[in-house]
Amino acid sequence: MKYAAIITTTEHIPGDQRSRDYPGHGYPAHSVERTTFKKFKDLAAMEEYVSVEEESKFGKDNYVLIQYEELEVKKTVSLEIRSVGT
């Protein structure tokens, strides 16, 4: 099994000066939500990440832990040739 954390962060983007001076121009202040996927080499690495996050008083991540298996992709091609009736 493999382990990972899906981490969600929100970043505030301040508006530019044009939008403050001339509403409707430039871009207004807004927030952007970002989602990242952090893979761990094993269960111990994931547990270490969680312990550090739980002890942190500053900048704590909003995360969901998952256990997963990578899927194997197999591609097949099929070809059928029909003769045209004459």
C-alpha positions in Angstrom: 0.0 0.0 0.0 1.0 3.6 -0.6 0.2 6.6 1.5 -0.4 10.3 0.7 -2.0 13.5 2.0 -4.3 15.7 -0.1 -3.5 19.2 1.2 -5.8 22.2 0.7 -4.5 25.7 1.1 -6.1 29.1 0.6 -4.1 32.0 -0.6 -5.3 35.6 -0.5 -4.5 37.7 -3.6 -4.7 41.4 -3.0 -6.3 43.5 -5.7 -4.1 45.7 -7.9 -3.9 49.5 -7.5 -6.0 50.1 -10.6 -9.0 48.2 -9.1 -8.7 50.4 -6.0 -8.5 53.7 -7.9 -10.9 52.8 -10.6 -13.4 50.1 -9.6 -14.1 47.7 -12.5 -10.6 47.9 -13.9 -7.6 45.7 -13.0 -8.4 42.8 -10.7 -10.1 42.9 -7.3 -8.8 41.2 -4.2 -9.7 37.5 -4.1 -8.8 34.1 -2.6 -7.4 31.1 -4.5 -7.8 27.6 -3.2 -5.0 25.2 -4.1 -4.9 21.4 -3.7 -1.7 19.4 -3.7 -0.9 15.7 -3.4 2.0 14.7 -1.1 3.2 11.1 -1.4 5.0 9.4 1.5 7.5 6.6 1.1 5.9 4.5 3.8 3.5 4.6 6.8 6.2 5.9 9.2 6.8 8.9 7.0 3.1 9.7 6.9 2.9 9.4 10.7 5.9 11.7 11.1 4.2 14.3 8.8 1.0 14.1 11.0 2.9 14.5 14.3 4.7 17.5 13.0 1.5 19.1 11.6 -0.4 18.4 14.9 2.4 20.0 17.0 2.7 23.0 14.7 1.1 26.2 16.1 1.7 28.2 12.9 0.7 27.4 9.3 -1.1 24.2 10.0 -2.2 22.4 6.7 -5.7 21.4 6.0 -5.2 17.8 4.9 -6.9 14.4 4.3 -4.8 11.3 4.6 -5.4 8.4 2.1 -4.1 4.9 1.5 -4.0 4.0 -2.2 -2.7 1.6 -4.8 -1.5 2.7 -8.2 -3.5 1.3 -11.1 -1.9 -0.5 -14.0 -3.0 0.7 -17.4 -3.3 -1.8 -20.2 -4.1 -0.7 -23.7 -5.4 -3.0 -26.4 -6.1 -2.3 -30.0 -8.7 -4.3 -32.0 -8.9 -4.2 -35.8 -11.7 -5.7 -37.9 -11.5 -5.7 -41.7 -14.6 -6.4 -43.6 -14.6 -7.0 -47.4 -16.9 -4.7 -49.4 -19.6 -6.8 -51.2 -19.1 -6.9 -55.0 
